[in-house]
Amino acid sequence: MAANLEQAVEHYRGLAPRYDHYTRRINGIRERAIAALQLRSGDTVVDAGCGTGWCLPRLARAVGAGGRVLAFDPSPEMLEVARSRPRESAAAIDLIRSSAEDVVLPARADAILFSYTHDLIRSPRALANLFRQVKPGARVAATSTKLYAPWLFPANWYLRVTHRAYITNFDGFETPWSVLATLLDDFRVETSGRTQHYVATGRVRPQEA
C-alpha cells in the first residue's frame, strides 16, 4: 500500500503543536543519526521531511557559519513550528514547503538526513528525486521506528497501533531501510531484534549520464 500524503498532512495539522513533546523519547536516536552524517564545516545538508525542525539547530551547528541546511516538509503547520525555532548558528537555513517527490532543492547537498520519515524512505520516486539533486557520494543517514523481532509480537502490535498517527504506509515496517539499501553504496544498518530503533547509513550512488 502506498503512503497517503493528504492523510499524513491532515494528521500533522493537529499534531504539530505537541509533536516535540510526544516524540521527546526519540531525541537520542535522532542525535545518533545526525552524528552518523559526519558533517563538516561548510557542508550543505538536507533535512528531508524536517517536520517541526527539531534537527535544524543541530545540523546548523554541525555545518557552521559557512554551511547551509535545506529543509522541506509538506505540512504547513509543522513548518510553522520549524520557522519559530531560535537560530543558534550563522548557517543558512532554507525552509521549503514540498513533498519529497516534488521538492526542488536550491543547492546540491553533501548529505541527507531522514529522521522519522518512514513513508518517504519507502517511496522510490521520492528517493530518486532527492538523490539526483545531491552530490555524487553524498552521505545519507536514516532513523525511525521498526518492528521488534517477530517473537516480541505484543510489542509489535503496540508499535503498529501507536504509530498510526505518524505513518500511513506500514509496508516494510520490519525493515524500513530496504529500499535505501538498493540505492546506496557502503550501506550499513545498526539495530537489533530487541529494539524498535535503527540507524542506516550509506552514500548516494553516482547517477548514470
N, C-alpha and C positions, 0 to 999 in steps of 0.2 A: 504494500500500500504506500503510495506517495505521500509526502508531507503536505499538509494543508496550510498554505501561507496565510490565508484570510483568517482561518481559525486561530492560528498562532498569534497574529496581531491582535485579534479580539481578546484572547486570553491575557496578553501582556498589558492591555489597556487598563485592566483592573489591578494587575499585579505590580505595575511599575512603582507606585509609591512605597510599597513594602518589600520589594524584591530583595534589596540588600539585606534586610533583616531576616527574611525567610531563608536566604542562602548563605548566611554567615558561617555555617559549619564547613563550607567547602573552600573557605579562603586559603587554607593551607595548600590544597592541591592546585589551586589556581596560581599560587606563588611558585610552586614547583614547575608548572608548565612554562611560566614566564622565564624562570631561570634556565630551563632547558633550551630556550632560543639562543642563549649565549649572545645577547645583544651587545653591540659596541657603540661607543660614542660616534654620532654622525649617521647611524643606521636609519633607514626608513622601515617601519614595521606596520603591518596591517592587523587591526583588531577586528576580526570577522565576526559579525553578529555581536557587536560590542555591548548591547543591552544598556544597562544603566551606567556603564563606563567604569565599573569597579577597577578594571585593569588599567585604565588610561593613565592615571598618575604614576603607576609603577612602570609602565612601558616608557613614559616620557622621561622619567628619571634615568632609566637604563640607556636611552639613546642620547640624552644630554641636549645642550643648547643647539648643537648643530644637527640634531636629528629631527625626525618627523614621524608622527603617528597618524595613520589613516584608518579611521574607524567608521563602520557603517552598520546600520540596523534598519529593518523595515518598520519598526514600531515608533511612531512619533512620541508616544508617552515615555518610552524608555530613553529615547534620545534627549528628551527634555530634562530628564534627571541627569543624564551624562553631561549636558551643557552646563548644568548648575554646579558641577564639581569645581572646587578651587583649583587653580593652576599652580602646581607645586614645582614646575620646571619650565625653563625657557624653550623647551622643544615645541615645535609647531604641531598643533593637533587639528586635523580636519575631520569634521563630523558630517556624514553623508547619510541621508535617508534613502535606503535602497535595499532590495533583496540581493542575495549573493549571485543569483542568476543574471541580474541586470546591472549590477554596480559597475561603474566606470571609475577606475582609480586614477587620481591626478598625478601619480608618480609610480615608477617601478620600485617595488619594495625588496628589501633584503631578507625579510622574514614575515611569517604569517602566524598569528595565534588564533586557534579555535578553542575558545573557552566556553564549555557548556552550550554547544551548538549542534546537538545530535542530528536534528533534521537537516541541517546544512551539510554536514560531512557524509550524509547518506545520499546526497544528490550529485551524481556525476556531472550534470550540467553546471551546477553551481561551482564545483571544484575546477572544472575545465575553464570556466570564465575567469576565475581568480588566478589560476596557475599560468595562464597565458599572458597575464598582465604584470607578473613579477619577474625578477631577475633569474636567469638560469642558476640552479643550485640554491635558490632561496631556502632558508631554514624554516621548518614547519614544526609546530608543537600543538598537540590537541589533547584536551582533557574533558571528561564528562563522566556520566554515570554509565555503568554496565551491570549486567546481571552477575550475581554470585555464581559459584559452582552449582550445577543442577540439583545436587542433594540438599542445598540450602533453599529449597523451594518456598518455605514460608516467607523468607526474606525477599525472594524474588517477586512473590505476589505483592508484598508490601511496596516494593520499588515501582512496580507497574501502576499500582493504584495512586501512589503519591506523586508520580511524575506525569500524570495526565494533564496537569496544568502547564507543563513545560515542553512536552514532546507530543507531536501529533502523528509521528511515524515510528512505531516500535520495531520496524524491520531492522534486523541486525543488532538488536539490543544485547545479544550475547557477546558480540564482537563488533562494536560500533565503528572501529577503525578499519574494517576490512576493505572498504572502497579506497581509502587513503593508501592502504598497503599496496594496491595495484598501480598507484600513480606516482609514488615517491621512491627515490633512491635512498639507500642507507636507512631503511625503515626499521624501527625498533618500538617495542611496547614494554612498558614497565607496569605490571599488575600481578594479581594472583586470584585464585578462585575464592579466597576469603575476604576480598574487598570489593566494594562497588565502584572504586575509582581506578583510573588508569592515566598514564601519560604516554602518548605516542609521539614519536619524532621521526623526521626524515628530511630529505631535500627535494625540491621541485626538479623534476627531470627536464633537461633542456628540450624545448619544443622543436619538432622537425620543421625544417624550412618548407 
